[in-house]
Amino acid sequence: MFERYTEQARRVIFFARYEASQFGSELMEPEHFLLALFREAPSLMSRVLPGVTGEMVRTQIEHETAPRPKVSTSIDMPLSHALKRVLAFGAEEAERMNHKHIGTEHHLLGLLREPSVASRILESLGVTLEGARQLIAKSGVAAEPQPLSPEEAAAERESLRALIAALPDDALRQARNMLDHLRMFPKKPPPIRPPIAELRQRMLERTGQTGFFGAGSAWMQEGYFSSSSMENGTMTFETRRFHQGHKITLIEKLRVSDDGKTLNYSQQLRGPKGEHQWSMDFDIT
């Protein structure tokens, strides 16, 4: 199922682990997942819950759960049965909408379908399953992006500033070129890859395997991962493809620091020309 997740949807699971550690939980529960949605998908949550912040929801969760000492994110912390059902419901919602991907919007719908602390909080704030479905359908997840509200735009700017601060100089130059292009063509901006997808392409280009990005290729654009796992606080995605008789393996790992301020992303590429490794830390505060 993880192979259909967008990068943002995968990071929600990752941040849910951090939230669970802050509550001293041995399992990732739906309420931790809800807090991770506020952290990773602020635009979505501000549309569904205008005027409600993640900290306000955190306070409600603290009132409904027993206080425990914090635990390290390095310990094994599996998904609870309730959260597993949330993910399964989210996949069903994606199928219902005829979406090939599973995104944060489907995670939210999955939360509303599973009775839990998270769903009770959402319902107490006036969010219903049918209402959320209609809002998501109206916003057109697979269509053109909707204009951002001032609050959403401010949140996006803060995320962009943190990302820019962590980028190498050559990436900054490319970003500047894209922004100049956007000024020239404001009505129909060129497609922009997500940051991690862009980094993946750059690594493959360094090894000379640019053929994967030709017309009709689904090597990275579709994000078909053959396996995924979570162990000791690290989420690992492994992709295997054969190209012109050669086996190429891409291993990607994501890990959040214990203080929740840094996301480490690393990748290892194995192919006929040898092995290449690369990593970077991103400020996520």
C-alpha angles and dihedrals in degrees: 000000000000090000090073095050120111116233089255092052091052092050090054089063089047094052091045086064090055092048090050090053090053090055092047092242124157090208135046105246133191092258090058088049090053092053090048089055090056089051098045104029107036094152093055094045093047089055093048096039109023111195094013119114132199091247091056090053091045089057091053091050091050089055092053100043132061114254115249134175115267119262132209119266089226094075122092108271114175128191116270118239088252092054091047088056090048090056091046091050089049090055089050090052090052090052090047090055092044090241117154091204130060111223141171090277090061090047089057093051090049089055091053092053096053117073105234145119088281095053092046091053092047092049091047087056091053100261116139130183095242092043092052091047091053093046092050092046091049093049089057104227092195095037134072114316115263121237112271123240116236090258092049091047091052091051091048091050092053091050090048093050091053091049094048091051090058098045124103119244096259091053090051089054091051091048090052090052091051092050090051088051090051091054090053095047107029095156098054110022118193117257112270121204119228111263097254092045088053090052090050092054092049091053093049091048090055089059093049095247095125091132088087090070097057126115113305094012118144098182097113107353093067094038097219104179117189095207142003135187144173120220132161093346096311123113112208128194120189122193123189125188136163118223125181090340095311126113115226122189126192118192117190125186131191126190134169119216118246091254091053093234102106134050115200116205120186135169136192120199121197120187146132091293095055136263127315128189131192137166141177138185119227124202106231100175 
